Amino acid sequence: MTLAPHLASGQEAEDLALTTLTAGGLRLMARNYRCPQGELDLVMTEGETLVMVKVRFRRERGFGDAAASVNTRKQ
């Protein structure tokens, strides 16, 4: 199945984040974990610390950076 272009870009960003974080020593526990409150892109551990990762990708800066896209509901 071929992903829509915007979903493919998001998947590539997630793949890059996962590669970068595992290279830094984090260990993947789950990917695209869904629960009633929403979805966590990556659930990882760093030693005994649980790390929840939300990957944000912006093709154009005109809409703000990725951090600006995380509103109160997404937090």
CHARMM-style PDB file with segment names, atoms N, HN, CA, C and O in Angstrom:
ATOM      1  N   MET     1       0.839  -1.178   0.000  1.00  0.00      PROA
ATOM      2  CA  MET     1       0.000   0.000   0.000  1.00  0.00      PROA
ATOM      3  C   MET     1       0.889   1.248   0.000  1.00  0.00      PROA
ATOM      4  O   MET     1       1.821   1.350   0.797  1.00  0.00      PROA
ATOM      5  N   THR     2       0.602   2.176  -0.879  1.00  0.00      PROA
ATOM      6  HN  THR     2      -0.156   2.094  -1.527  1.00  0.00      PROA
ATOM      7  CA  THR     2       1.356   3.425  -0.975  1.00  0.00      PROA
ATOM      8  C   THR     2       0.706   4.476  -0.096  1.00  0.00      PROA
ATOM      9  O   THR     2      -0.508   4.674  -0.143  1.00  0.00      PROA
ATOM     10  N   LEU     3       1.522   5.150   0.706  1.00  0.00      PROA
ATOM     11  HN  LEU     3       2.508   4.988   0.744  1.00  0.00      PROA
ATOM     12  CA  LEU     3       1.014   6.202   1.583  1.00  0.00      PROA
ATOM     13  C   LEU     3       0.837   7.499   0.821  1.00  0.00      PROA
ATOM     14  O   LEU     3       1.549   7.765  -0.147  1.00  0.00      PROA
ATOM     15  N   ALA     4      -0.120   8.306   1.262  1.00  0.00      PROA
ATOM     16  HN  ALA     4      -0.699   8.090   2.048  1.00  0.00      PROA
ATOM     17  CA  ALA     4      -0.275   9.650   0.719  1.00  0.00      PROA
ATOM     18  C   ALA     4       1.012  10.418   0.990  1.00  0.00      PROA
ATOM     19  O   ALA     4       1.693  10.143   1.978  1.00  0.00      PROA
ATOM     20  N   PRO     5       1.361  11.384   0.127  1.00  0.00      PROA
ATOM     21  CA  PRO     5       2.640  12.106   0.294  1.00  0.00      PROA
ATOM     22  C   PRO     5       2.841  12.696   1.684  1.00  0.00      PROA
ATOM     23  O   PRO     5       3.941  12.611   2.229  1.00  0.00      PROA
ATOM     24  N   HSD     6       1.798  13.295   2.276  1.00  0.00      PROA
ATOM     25  HN  HSD     6       0.904  13.364   1.834  1.00  0.00      PROA
ATOM     26  CA  HSD     6       1.986  13.895   3.608  1.00  0.00      PROA
ATOM     27  C   HSD     6       2.212  12.829   4.671  1.00  0.00      PROA
ATOM     28  O   HSD     6       2.927  13.072   5.643  1.00  0.00      PROA
ATOM     29  N   LEU     7       1.617  11.657   4.502  1.00  0.00      PROA
ATOM     30  HN  LEU     7       1.036  11.460   3.712  1.00  0.00      PROA
ATOM     31  CA  LEU     7       1.849  10.570   5.455  1.00  0.00      PROA
ATOM     32  C   LEU     7       3.219   9.949   5.254  1.00  0.00      PROA
ATOM     33  O   LEU     7       3.870   9.555   6.222  1.00  0.00      PROA
ATOM     34  N   ALA     8       3.660   9.858   4.014  1.00  0.00      PROA
ATOM     35  HN  ALA     8       3.131  10.178   3.228  1.00  0.00      PROA
ATOM     36  CA  ALA     8       4.990   9.311   3.728  1.00  0.00      PROA
ATOM     37  C   ALA     8       6.065  10.199   4.337  1.00  0.00      PROA
ATOM     38  O   ALA     8       7.038   9.695   4.897  1.00  0.00      PROA
ATOM     39  N   SER     9       5.901  11.517   4.235  1.00  0.00      PROA
ATOM     40  HN  SER     9       5.110  11.927   3.780  1.00  0.00      PROA
ATOM     41  CA  SER     9       6.875  12.443   4.842  1.00  0.00      PROA
ATOM     42  C   SER     9       6.913  12.269   6.354  1.00  0.00      PROA
ATOM     43  O   SER     9       7.986  12.280   6.958  1.00  0.00      PROA
ATOM     44  N   GLY    10       5.753  12.109   6.956  1.00  0.00      PROA
ATOM     45  HN  GLY    10       4.882  12.101   6.465  1.00  0.00      PROA
ATOM     46  CA  GLY    10       5.693  11.885   8.400  1.00  0.00      PROA
ATOM     47  C   GLY    10       6.360  10.582   8.787  1.00  0.00      PROA
ATOM     48  O   GLY    10       7.059  10.509   9.798  1.00  0.00      PROA
ATOM     49  N   GLN    11       6.144   9.553   7.985  1.00  0.00      PROA
ATOM     50  HN  GLN    11       5.576   9.612   7.165  1.00  0.00      PROA
ATOM     51  CA  GLN    11       6.776   8.257   8.246  1.00  0.00      PROA
ATOM     52  C   GLN    11       8.291   8.360   8.137  1.00  0.00      PROA
ATOM     53  O   GLN    11       9.014   7.783   8.949  1.00  0.00      PROA
ATOM     54  N   GLU    12       8.771   9.090   7.141  1.00  0.00      PROA
ATOM     55  HN  GLU    12       8.183   9.559   6.481  1.00  0.00      PROA
ATOM     56  CA  GLU    12      10.217   9.293   6.986  1.00  0.00      PROA
ATOM     57  C   GLU    12      10.779  10.046   8.188  1.00  0.00      PROA
ATOM     58  O   GLU    12      11.861   9.715   8.674  1.00  0.00      PROA
ATOM     59  N   ALA    13      10.059  11.050   8.669  1.00  0.00      PROA
ATOM     60  HN  ALA    13       9.181  11.319   8.275  1.00  0.00      PROA
ATOM     61  CA  ALA    13      10.511  11.809   9.844  1.00  0.00      PROA
ATOM     62  C   ALA    13      10.563  10.905  11.067  1.00  0.00      PROA
ATOM     63  O   ALA    13      11.498  10.991  11.864  1.00  0.00      PROA
ATOM     64  N   GLU    14       9.564  10.038  11.221  1.00  0.00      PROA
ATOM     65  HN  GLU    14       8.805   9.968  10.573  1.00  0.00      PROA
ATOM     66  CA  GLU    14       9.551   9.088  12.334  1.00  0.00      PROA
ATOM     67  C   GLU    14      10.715   8.113  12.237  1.00  0.00      PROA
ATOM     68  O   GLU    14      11.369   7.818  13.237  1.00  0.00      PROA
ATOM     69  N   ASP    15      10.973   7.615  11.035  1.00  0.00      PROA
ATOM     70  HN  ASP    15      10.442   7.854  10.223  1.00  0.00      PROA
ATOM     71  CA  ASP    15      12.098   6.698  10.829  1.00  0.00      PROA
ATOM     72  C   ASP    15      13.422   7.365  11.201  1.00  0.00      PROA
ATOM     73  O   ASP    15      14.269   6.755  11.855  1.00  0.00      PROA
ATOM     74  N   LEU    16      13.593   8.614  10.784  1.00  0.00      PROA
ATOM     75  HN  LEU    16      12.905   9.109  10.253  1.00  0.00      PROA
ATOM     76  CA  LEU    16      14.818   9.358  11.102  1.00  0.00      PROA
ATOM     77  C   LEU    16      14.946   9.582  12.604  1.00  0.00      PROA
ATOM     78  O   LEU    16      16.029   9.426  13.167  1.00  0.00      PROA
ATOM     79  N   ALA    17      13.844   9.946  13.250  1.00  0.00      PROA
ATOM     80  HN  ALA    17      12.965  10.073  12.792  1.00  0.00      PROA
ATOM     81  CA  ALA    17      13.870  10.149  14.706  1.00  0.00      PROA
ATOM     82  C   ALA    17      14.257   8.856  15.414  1.00  0.00      PROA
ATOM     83  O   ALA    17      15.073   8.865  16.335  1.00  0.00      PROA
ATOM     84  N   LEU    18      13.669   7.747  14.981  1.00  0.00      PROA
ATOM     85  HN  LEU    18      13.006   7.739  14.232  1.00  0.00      PROA
ATOM     86  CA  LEU    18      13.973   6.458  15.599  1.00  0.00      PROA
ATOM     87  C   LEU    18      15.445   6.100  15.421  1.00  0.00      PROA
ATOM     88  O   LEU    18      16.095   5.659  16.369  1.00  0.00      PROA
ATOM     89  N   THR    19      15.969   6.286  14.221  1.00  0.00      PROA
ATOM     90  HN  THR    19      15.441   6.645  13.451  1.00  0.00      PROA
ATOM     91  CA  THR    19      17.381   5.999  13.955  1.00  0.00      PROA
ATOM     92  C   THR    19      18.290   6.866  14.820  1.00  0.00      PROA
ATOM     93  O   THR    19      19.265   6.379  15.393  1.00  0.00      PROA
ATOM     94  N   THR    20      17.965   8.144  14.909  1.00  0.00      PROA
ATOM     95  HN  THR    20      17.172   8.540  14.444  1.00  0.00      PROA
ATOM     96  CA  THR    20      18.776   9.080  15.689  1.00  0.00      PROA
ATOM     97  C   THR    20      18.743   8.732  17.170  1.00  0.00      PROA
ATOM     98  O   THR    20      19.780   8.720  17.832  1.00  0.00      PROA
ATOM     99  N   LEU    21      17.554   8.448  17.691  1.00  0.00      PROA
ATOM    100  HN  LEU    21      16.711   8.457  17.153  1.00  0.00      PROA
ATOM    101  CA  LEU    21      17.420   8.163  19.119  1.00  0.00      PROA
ATOM    102  C   LEU    21      18.045   6.826  19.500  1.00  0.00      PROA
ATOM    103  O   LEU    21      18.670   6.719  20.555  1.00  0.00      PROA
ATOM    104  N   THR    22      17.887   5.805  18.660  1.00  0.00      PROA
ATOM    105  HN  THR    22      17.379   5.891  17.803  1.00  0.00      PROA
ATOM    106  CA  THR    22      18.522   4.520  18.983  1.00  0.00      PROA
ATOM    107  C   THR    22      20.043   4.627  18.892  1.00  0.00      PROA
ATOM    108  O   THR    22      20.757   3.985  19.662  1.00  0.00      PROA
ATOM    109  N   ALA    23      20.537   5.431  17.958  1.00  0.00      PROA
ATOM    110  HN  ALA    23      19.957   5.952  17.332  1.00  0.00      PROA
ATOM    111  CA  ALA    23      21.987   5.656  17.880  1.00  0.00      PROA
ATOM    112  C   ALA    23      22.490   6.356  19.132  1.00  0.00      PROA
ATOM    113  O   ALA    23      23.654   6.208  19.504  1.00  0.00      PROA
ATOM    114  N   GLY    24      21.621   7.117  19.781  1.00  0.00      PROA
ATOM    115  HN  GLY    24      20.675   7.238  19.478  1.00  0.00      PROA
ATOM    116  CA  GLY    24      21.977   7.807  21.019  1.00  0.00      PROA
ATOM    117  C   GLY    24      21.805   6.952  22.256  1.00  0.00      PROA
ATOM    118  O   GLY    24      22.027   7.416  23.374  1.00  0.00      PROA
ATOM    119  N   GLY    25      21.405   5.690  22.058  1.00  0.00      PROA
ATOM    120  HN  GLY    25      21.224   5.313  21.149  1.00  0.00      PROA
ATOM    121  CA  GLY    25      21.336   4.771  23.190  1.00  0.00      PROA
ATOM    122  C   GLY    25      19.941   4.462  23.710  1.00  0.00      PROA
ATOM    123  O   GLY    25      19.804   3.656  24.630  1.00  0.00      PROA
ATOM    124  N   LEU    26      18.898   5.075  23.151  1.00  0.00      PROA
ATOM    125  HN  LEU    26      19.010   5.729  22.403  1.00  0.00      PROA
ATOM    126  CA  LEU    26      17.553   4.766  23.600  1.00  0.00      PROA
ATOM    127  C   LEU    26      17.102   3.445  22.993  1.00  0.00      PROA
ATOM    128  O   LEU    26      17.583   3.040  21.935  1.00  0.00      PROA
ATOM    129  N   ARG    27      16.173   2.778  23.674  1.00  0.00      PROA
ATOM    130  HN  ARG    27      15.782   3.107  24.534  1.00  0.00      PROA
ATOM    131  CA  ARG    27      15.676   1.483  23.215  1.00  0.00      PROA
ATOM    132  C   ARG    27      14.187   1.585  22.919  1.00  0.00      PROA
ATOM    133  O   ARG    27      13.423   2.084  23.745  1.00  0.00      PROA
ATOM    134  N   LEU    28      13.772   1.119  21.757  1.00  0.00      PROA
ATOM    135  HN  LEU    28      14.393   0.713  21.087  1.00  0.00      PROA
ATOM    136  CA  LEU    28      12.377   1.183  21.348  1.00  0.00      PROA
ATOM    137  C   LEU    28      11.548   0.146  22.100  1.00  0.00      PROA
ATOM    138  O   LEU    28      11.918  -1.026  22.170  1.00  0.00      PROA
ATOM    139  N   MET    29      10.426   0.586  22.660  1.00  0.00      PROA
ATOM    140  HN  MET    29      10.124   1.538  22.603  1.00  0.00      PROA
ATOM    141  CA  MET    29       9.477  -0.304  23.327  1.00  0.00      PROA
ATOM    142  C   MET    29       8.235  -0.509  22.450  1.00  0.00      PROA
ATOM    143  O   MET    29       7.715  -1.620  22.352  1.00  0.00      PROA
ATOM    144  N   ALA    30       7.762   0.580  21.810  1.00  0.00      PROA
ATOM    145  HN  ALA    30       8.185   1.483  21.890  1.00  0.00      PROA
ATOM    146  CA  ALA    30       6.564   0.511  20.964  1.00  0.00      PROA
ATOM    147  C   ALA    30       6.605   1.643  19.954  1.00  0.00      PROA
ATOM    148  O   ALA    30       7.200   2.695  20.186  1.00  0.00      PROA
ATOM    149  N   ARG    31       5.952   1.393  18.823  1.00  0.00      PROA
ATOM    150  HN  ARG    31       5.469   0.538  18.634  1.00  0.00      PROA
ATOM    151  CA  ARG    31       5.858   2.421  17.781  1.00  0.00      PROA
ATOM    152  C   ARG    31       4.385   2.588  17.417  1.00  0.00      PROA
ATOM    153  O   ARG    31       3.665   1.605  17.246  1.00  0.00      PROA
ATOM    154  N   ASN    32       3.945   3.835  17.301  1.00  0.00      PROA
ATOM    155  HN  ASN    32       4.530   4.634  17.440  1.00  0.00      PROA
ATOM    156  CA  ASN    32       2.550   4.152  16.984  1.00  0.00      PROA
ATOM    157  C   ASN    32       1.589   3.503  17.980  1.00  0.00      PROA
ATOM    158  O   ASN    32       0.602   2.869  17.605  1.00  0.00      PROA
ATOM    159  N   TYR    33       1.911   3.682  19.257  1.00  0.00      PROA
ATOM    160  HN  TYR    33       2.712   4.197  19.562  1.00  0.00      PROA
ATOM    161  CA  TYR    33       1.084   3.134  20.335  1.00  0.00      PROA
ATOM    162  C   TYR    33      -0.207   3.940  20.426  1.00  0.00      PROA
ATOM    163  O   TYR    33      -0.178   5.158  20.606  1.00  0.00      PROA
ATOM    164  N   ARG    34      -1.329   3.257  20.300  1.00  0.00      PROA
ATOM    165  HN  ARG    34      -1.353   2.268  20.154  1.00  0.00      PROA
ATOM    166  CA  ARG    34      -2.636   3.923  20.351  1.00  0.00      PROA
ATOM    167  C   ARG    34      -3.338   3.609  21.659  1.00  0.00      PROA
ATOM    168  O   ARG    34      -3.292   2.486  22.162  1.00  0.00      PROA
ATOM    169  N   CYS    35      -3.992   4.635  22.195  1.00  0.00      PROA
ATOM    170  HN  CYS    35      -4.030   5.547  21.786  1.00  0.00      PROA
ATOM    171  CA  CYS    35      -4.795   4.494  23.394  1.00  0.00      PROA
ATOM    172  C   CYS    35      -5.983   5.454  23.253  1.00  0.00      PROA
ATOM    173  O   CYS    35      -6.013   6.241  22.307  1.00  0.00      PROA
ATOM    174  N   PRO    36      -6.949   5.410  24.155  1.00  0.00      PROA
ATOM    175  CA  PRO    36      -8.121   6.292  24.022  1.00  0.00      PROA
ATOM    176  C   PRO    36      -7.772   7.780  23.963  1.00  0.00      PROA
ATOM    177  O   PRO    36      -8.519   8.560  23.372  1.00  0.00      PROA
ATOM    178  N   GLN    37      -6.667   8.181  24.557  1.00  0.00      PROA
ATOM    179  HN  GLN    37      -6.061   7.547  25.037  1.00  0.00      PROA
ATOM    180  CA  GLN    37      -6.276   9.591  24.571  1.00  0.00      PROA
ATOM    181  C   GLN    37      -5.565  10.025  23.295  1.00  0.00      PROA
ATOM    182  O   GLN    37      -5.400  11.225  23.074  1.00  0.00      PROA
ATOM    183  N   GLY    38      -5.142   9.096  22.453  1.00  0.00      PROA
ATOM    184  HN  GLY    38      -5.276   8.121  22.633  1.00  0.00      PROA
ATOM    185  CA  GLY    38      -4.443   9.463  21.225  1.00  0.00      PROA
ATOM    186  C   GLY    38      -3.374   8.455  20.871  1.00  0.00      PROA
ATOM    187  O   GLY    38      -3.499   7.267  21.170  1.00  0.00      PROA
ATOM    188  N   GLU    39      -2.321   8.936  20.232  1.00  0.00      PROA
ATOM    189  HN  GLU    39      -2.219   9.901  19.990  1.00  0.00      PROA
ATOM    190  CA  GLU    39      -1.248   8.064  19.762  1.00  0.00      PROA
ATOM    191  C   GLU    39       0.107   8.618  20.183  1.00  0.00      PROA
ATOM    192  O   GLU    39       0.335   9.828  20.159  1.00  0.00      PROA
ATOM    193  N   LEU    40       0.991   7.724  20.564  1.00  0.00      PROA
ATOM    194  HN  LEU    40       0.806   6.742  20.583  1.00  0.00      PROA
ATOM    195  CA  LEU    40       2.386   8.068  20.826  1.00  0.00      PROA
ATOM    196  C   LEU    40       3.197   7.505  19.683  1.00  0.00      PROA
ATOM    197  O   LEU    40       3.114   6.312  19.390  1.00  0.00      PROA
ATOM    198  N   ASP    41       3.985   8.351  19.030  1.00  0.00      PROA
ATOM    199  HN  ASP    41       4.052   9.320  19.268  1.00  0.00      PROA
ATOM    200  CA  ASP    41       4.751   7.892  17.875  1.00  0.00      PROA
ATOM    201  C   ASP    41       5.793   6.860  18.266  1.00  0.00      PROA
ATOM    202  O   ASP    41       5.891   5.799  17.649  1.00  0.00      PROA
ATOM    203  N   LEU    42       6.565   7.172  19.286  1.00  0.00      PROA
ATOM    204  HN  LEU    42       6.485   8.034  19.787  1.00  0.00      PROA
ATOM    205  CA  LEU    42       7.611   6.258  19.753  1.00  0.00      PROA
ATOM    206  C   LEU    42       7.569   6.201  21.272  1.00  0.00      PROA
ATOM    207  O   LEU    42       7.500   7.236  21.934  1.00  0.00      PROA
ATOM    208  N   VAL    43       7.611   5.009  21.819  1.00  0.00      PROA
ATOM    209  HN  VAL    43       7.667   4.168  21.282  1.00  0.00      PROA
ATOM    210  CA  VAL    43       7.767   4.819  23.264  1.00  0.00      PROA
ATOM    211  C   VAL    43       9.111   4.134  23.427  1.00  0.00      PROA
ATOM    212  O   VAL    43       9.339   3.048  22.893  1.00  0.00      PROA
ATOM    213  N   MET    44       9.996   4.782  24.172  1.00  0.00      PROA
ATOM    214  HN  MET    44       9.810   5.664  24.605  1.00  0.00      PROA
ATOM    215  CA  MET    44      11.367   4.302  24.280  1.00  0.00      PROA
ATOM    216  C   MET    44      11.797   4.326  25.743  1.00  0.00      PROA
ATOM    217  O   MET    44      11.113   4.887  26.599  1.00  0.00      PROA
ATOM    218  N   THR    45      12.922   3.718  26.007  1.00  0.00      PROA
ATOM    219  HN  THR    45      13.478   3.262  25.311  1.00  0.00      PROA
ATOM    220  CA  THR    45      13.524   3.819  27.336  1.00  0.00      PROA
ATOM    221  C   THR    45      14.957   4.299  27.183  1.00  0.00      PROA
ATOM    222  O   THR    45      15.645   3.999  26.207  1.00  0.00      PROA
ATOM    223  N   GLU    46      15.373   5.052  28.180  1.00  0.00      PROA
ATOM    224  HN  GLU    46      14.814   5.295  28.973  1.00  0.00      PROA
ATOM    225  CA  GLU    46      16.776   5.467  28.306  1.00  0.00      PROA
ATOM    226  C   GLU    46      17.176   5.078  29.715  1.00  0.00      PROA
ATOM    227  O   GLU    46      16.873   5.785  30.677  1.00  0.00      PROA
ATOM    228  N   GLY    47      17.853   3.959  29.831  1.00  0.00      PROA
ATOM    229  HN  GLY    47      18.099   3.385  29.050  1.00  0.00      PROA
ATOM    230  CA  GLY    47      18.127   3.411  31.157  1.00  0.00      PROA
ATOM    231  C   GLY    47      16.800   3.017  31.784  1.00  0.00      PROA
ATOM    232  O   GLY    47      16.055   2.218  31.218  1.00  0.00      PROA
ATOM    233  N   GLU    48      16.501   3.577  32.956  1.00  0.00      PROA
ATOM    234  HN  GLU    48      17.106   4.226  33.416  1.00  0.00      PROA
ATOM    235  CA  GLU    48      15.240   3.289  33.641  1.00  0.00      PROA
ATOM    236  C   GLU    48      14.180   4.349  33.368  1.00  0.00      PROA
ATOM    237  O   GLU    48      13.099   4.304  33.956  1.00  0.00      PROA
ATOM    238  N   THR    49      14.469   5.292  32.494  1.00  0.00      PROA
ATOM    239  HN  THR    49      15.347   5.329  32.017  1.00  0.00      PROA
ATOM    240  CA  THR    49      13.538   6.378  32.196  1.00  0.00      PROA
ATOM    241  C   THR    49      12.688   6.039  30.981  1.00  0.00      PROA
ATOM    242  O   THR    49      13.206   5.659  29.931  1.00  0.00      PROA
ATOM    243  N   LEU    50      11.370   6.181  31.139  1.00  0.00      PROA
ATOM    244  HN  LEU    50      10.949   6.489  31.992  1.00  0.00      PROA
ATOM    245  CA  LEU    50      10.443   5.986  30.032  1.00  0.00      PROA
ATOM    246  C   LEU    50      10.367   7.292  29.242  1.00  0.00      PROA
ATOM    247  O   LEU    50      10.159   8.361  29.814  1.00  0.00      PROA
ATOM    248  N   VAL    51      10.537   7.194  27.921  1.00  0.00      PROA
ATOM    249  HN  VAL    51      10.707   6.325  27.456  1.00  0.00      PROA
ATOM    250  CA  VAL    51      10.566   8.368  27.049  1.00  0.00      PROA
ATOM    251  C   VAL    51       9.450   8.225  26.021  1.00  0.00      PROA
ATOM    252  O   VAL    51       9.406   7.244  25.279  1.00  0.00      PROA
ATOM    253  N   MET    52       8.543   9.209  25.977  1.00  0.00      PROA
ATOM    254  HN  MET    52       8.578  10.006  26.580  1.00  0.00      PROA
ATOM    255  CA  MET    52       7.468   9.219  24.992  1.00  0.00      PROA
ATOM    256  C   MET    52       7.788  10.295  23.967  1.00  0.00      PROA
ATOM    257  O   MET    52       8.025  11.448  24.326  1.00  0.00      PROA
ATOM    258  N   VAL    53       7.796   9.921  22.694  1.00  0.00      PROA
ATOM    259  HN  VAL    53       7.603   8.984  22.403  1.00  0.00      PROA
ATOM    260  CA  VAL    53       8.243  10.808  21.633  1.00  0.00      PROA
ATOM    261  C   VAL    53       7.092  11.105  20.678  1.00  0.00      PROA
ATOM    262  O   VAL    53       6.456  10.189  20.157  1.00  0.00      PROA
ATOM    263  N   LYS    54       6.832  12.380  20.453  1.00  0.00      PROA
ATOM    264  HN  LYS    54       7.349  13.125  20.875  1.00  0.00      PROA
ATOM    265  CA  LYS    54       5.888  12.814  19.424  1.00  0.00      PROA
ATOM    266  C   LYS    54       6.723  13.440  18.323  1.00  0.00      PROA
ATOM    267  O   LYS    54       7.388  14.452  18.548  1.00  0.00      PROA
ATOM    268  N   VAL    55       6.696  12.853  17.135  1.00  0.00      PROA
ATOM    269  HN  VAL    55       6.156  12.032  16.952  1.00  0.00      PROA
ATOM    270  CA  VAL    55       7.480  13.354  16.010  1.00  0.00      PROA
ATOM    271  C   VAL    55       6.614  14.311  15.214  1.00  0.00      PROA
ATOM    272  O   VAL    55       5.492  13.975  14.836  1.00  0.00      PROA
ATOM    273  N   ARG    56       7.133  15.504  14.959  1.00  0.00      PROA
ATOM    274  HN  ARG    56       8.045  15.777  15.266  1.00  0.00      PROA
ATOM    275  CA  ARG    56       6.410  16.508  14.185  1.00  0.00      PROA
ATOM    276  C   ARG    56       7.265  16.888  12.992  1.00  0.00      PROA
ATOM    277  O   ARG    56       8.472  17.095  13.121  1.00  0.00      PROA
ATOM    278  N   PHE    57       6.636  16.979  11.833  1.00  0.00      PROA
ATOM    279  HN  PHE    57       5.656  16.811  11.728  1.00  0.00      PROA
ATOM    280  CA  PHE    57       7.339  17.330  10.614  1.00  0.00      PROA
ATOM    281  C   PHE    57       6.595  18.464   9.932  1.00  0.00      PROA
ATOM    282  O   PHE    57       5.376  18.404   9.774  1.00  0.00      PROA
ATOM    283  N   ARG    58       7.313  19.483   9.533  1.00  0.00      PROA
ATOM    284  HN  ARG    58       8.303  19.532   9.661  1.00  0.00      PROA
ATOM    285  CA  ARG    58       6.731  20.599   8.790  1.00  0.00      PROA
ATOM    286  C   ARG    58       7.484  20.748   7.485  1.00  0.00      PROA
ATOM    287  O   ARG    58       8.702  20.928   7.478  1.00  0.00      PROA
ATOM    288  N   ARG    59       6.764  20.674   6.391  1.00  0.00      PROA
ATOM    289  HN  ARG    59       5.775  20.529   6.397  1.00  0.00      PROA
ATOM    290  CA  ARG    59       7.376  20.831   5.075  1.00  0.00      PROA
ATOM    291  C   ARG    59       7.772  22.282   4.840  1.00  0.00      PROA
ATOM    292  O   ARG    59       8.807  22.557   4.232  1.00  0.00      PROA
ATOM    293  N   GLU    60       6.943  23.215   5.324  1.00  0.00      PROA
ATOM    294  HN  GLU    60       6.103  22.992   5.818  1.00  0.00      PROA
ATOM    295  CA  GLU    60       7.203  24.644   5.119  1.00  0.00      PROA
ATOM    296  C   GLU    60       7.174  25.381   6.450  1.00  0.00      PROA
ATOM    297  O   GLU    60       6.351  25.083   7.314  1.00  0.00      PROA
ATOM    298  N   ARG    61       8.063  26.331   6.609  1.00  0.00      PROA
ATOM    299  HN  ARG    61       8.732  26.574   5.907  1.00  0.00      PROA
ATOM    300  CA  ARG    61       8.150  27.091   7.864  1.00  0.00      PROA
ATOM    301  C   ARG    61       7.082  28.169   7.984  1.00  0.00      PROA
ATOM    302  O   ARG    61       6.917  28.757   9.052  1.00  0.00      PROA
ATOM    303  N   GLY    62       6.356  28.436   6.907  1.00  0.00      PROA
ATOM    304  HN  GLY    62       6.490  27.958   6.039  1.00  0.00      PROA
ATOM    305  CA  GLY    62       5.324  29.470   6.936  1.00  0.00      PROA
ATOM    306  C   GLY    62       4.238  29.205   7.965  1.00  0.00      PROA
ATOM    307  O   GLY    62       3.546  30.130   8.390  1.00  0.00      PROA
ATOM    308  N   PHE    63       4.083  27.951   8.369  1.00  0.00      PROA
ATOM    309  HN  PHE    63       4.645  27.200   8.024  1.00  0.00      PROA
ATOM    310  CA  PHE    63       3.082  27.583   9.359  1.00  0.00      PROA
ATOM    311  C   PHE    63       3.665  27.510  10.766  1.00  0.00      PROA
ATOM    312  O   PHE    63       2.974  27.110  11.703  1.00  0.00      PROA
ATOM    313  N   GLY    64       4.921  27.890  10.920  1.00  0.00      PROA
ATOM    314  HN  GLY    64       5.483  28.215  10.159  1.00  0.00      PROA
ATOM    315  CA  GLY    64       5.592  27.789  12.211  1.00  0.00      PROA
ATOM    316  C   GLY    64       6.431  26.528  12.263  1.00  0.00      PROA
ATOM    317  O   GLY    64       6.342  25.675  11.380  1.00  0.00      PROA
ATOM    318  N   ASP    65       7.242  26.415  13.292  1.00  0.00      PROA
ATOM    319  HN  ASP    65       7.314  27.108  14.009  1.00  0.00      PROA
ATOM    320  CA  ASP    65       8.079  25.223  13.403  1.00  0.00      PROA
ATOM    321  C   ASP    65       7.279  24.068  14.014  1.00  0.00      PROA
ATOM    322  O   ASP    65       6.121  24.243  14.395  1.00  0.00      PROA
ATOM    323  N   ALA    66       7.886  22.921  14.103  1.00  0.00      PROA
ATOM    324  HN  ALA    66       8.826  22.780  13.794  1.00  0.00      PROA
ATOM    325  CA  ALA    66       7.193  21.733  14.606  1.00  0.00      PROA
ATOM    326  C   ALA    66       6.706  21.931  16.040  1.00  0.00      PROA
ATOM    327  O   ALA    66       5.607  21.492  16.378  1.00  0.00      PROA
ATOM    328  N   ALA    67       7.493  22.577  16.878  1.00  0.00      PROA
ATOM    329  HN  ALA    67       8.386  22.934  16.603  1.00  0.00      PROA
ATOM    330  CA  ALA    67       7.087  22.797  18.274  1.00  0.00      PROA
ATOM    331  C   ALA    67       5.813  23.633  18.356  1.00  0.00      PROA
ATOM    332  O   ALA    67       4.998  23.430  19.256  1.00  0.00      PROA
ATOM    333  N   ALA    68       5.634  24.559  17.437  1.00  0.00      PROA
ATOM    334  HN  ALA    68       6.295  24.724  16.705  1.00  0.00      PROA
ATOM    335  CA  ALA    68       4.439  25.411  17.441  1.00  0.00      PROA
ATOM    336  C   ALA    68       3.187  24.608  17.110  1.00  0.00      PROA
ATOM    337  O   ALA    68       2.075  25.061  17.385  1.00  0.00      PROA
ATOM    338  N   SER    69       3.347  23.429  16.527  1.00  0.00      PROA
ATOM    339  HN  SER    69       4.250  23.061  16.304  1.00  0.00      PROA
ATOM    340  CA  SER    69       2.188  22.620  16.160  1.00  0.00      PROA
ATOM    341  C   SER    69       1.675  21.757  17.311  1.00  0.00      PROA
ATOM    342  O   SER    69       0.642  21.101  17.178  1.00  0.00      PROA
ATOM    343  N   VAL    70       2.380  21.751  18.426  1.00  0.00      PROA
ATOM    344  HN  VAL    70       3.220  22.283  18.533  1.00  0.00      PROA
ATOM    345  CA  VAL    70       1.969  20.957  19.572  1.00  0.00      PROA
ATOM    346  C   VAL    70       1.162  21.850  20.524  1.00  0.00      PROA
ATOM    347  O   VAL    70       1.720  22.641  21.286  1.00  0.00      PROA
ATOM    348  N   ASN    71      -0.147  21.701  20.459  1.00  0.00      PROA
ATOM    349  HN  ASN    71      -0.600  21.059  19.840  1.00  0.00      PROA
ATOM    350  CA  ASN    71      -1.017  22.522  21.299  1.00  0.00      PROA
ATOM    351  C   ASN    71      -1.289  21.814  22.633  1.00  0.00      PROA
ATOM    352  O   ASN    71      -0.749  20.738  22.887  1.00  0.00      PROA
ATOM    353  N   THR    72      -2.110  22.408  23.465  1.00  0.00      PROA
ATOM    354  HN  THR    72      -2.549  23.282  23.259  1.00  0.00      PROA
ATOM    355  CA  THR    72      -2.413  21.855  24.783  1.00  0.00      PROA
ATOM    356  C   THR    72      -3.035  20.457  24.661  1.00  0.00      PROA
ATOM    357  O   THR    72      -2.716  19.562  25.443  1.00  0.00      PROA
ATOM    358  N   ARG    73      -3.912  20.278  23.686  1.00  0.00      PROA
ATOM    359  HN  ARG    73      -4.171  21.006  23.050  1.00  0.00      PROA
ATOM    360  CA  ARG    73      -4.569  18.970  23.500  1.00  0.00      PROA
ATOM    361  C   ARG    73      -3.540  17.886  23.179  1.00  0.00      PROA
ATOM    362  O   ARG    73      -3.661  16.759  23.659  1.00  0.00      PROA
ATOM    363  N   LYS    74      -2.534  18.213  22.377  1.00  0.00      PROA
ATOM    364  HN  LYS    74      -2.436  19.129  21.987  1.00  0.00      PROA
ATOM    365  CA  LYS    74      -1.530  17.223  21.998  1.00  0.00      PROA
ATOM    366  C   LYS    74      -0.559  16.932  23.143  1.00  0.00      PROA
ATOM    367  O   LYS    74       0.054  15.866  23.180  1.00  0.00      PROA
ATOM    368  N   GLN    75      -0.420  17.869  24.069  1.00  0.00      PROA
ATOM    369  HN  GLN    75      -0.919  18.735  24.039  1.00  0.00      PROA
ATOM    370  CA  GLN    75       0.472  17.650  25.206  1.00  0.00      PROA
ATOM    371  C   GLN    75      -0.169  16.670  26.159  1.00  0.00      PROA
ATOM    372  OT1 GLN    75       0.415  16.341  27.191  1.00  0.00      PROA
TER     373      GLN     75
END
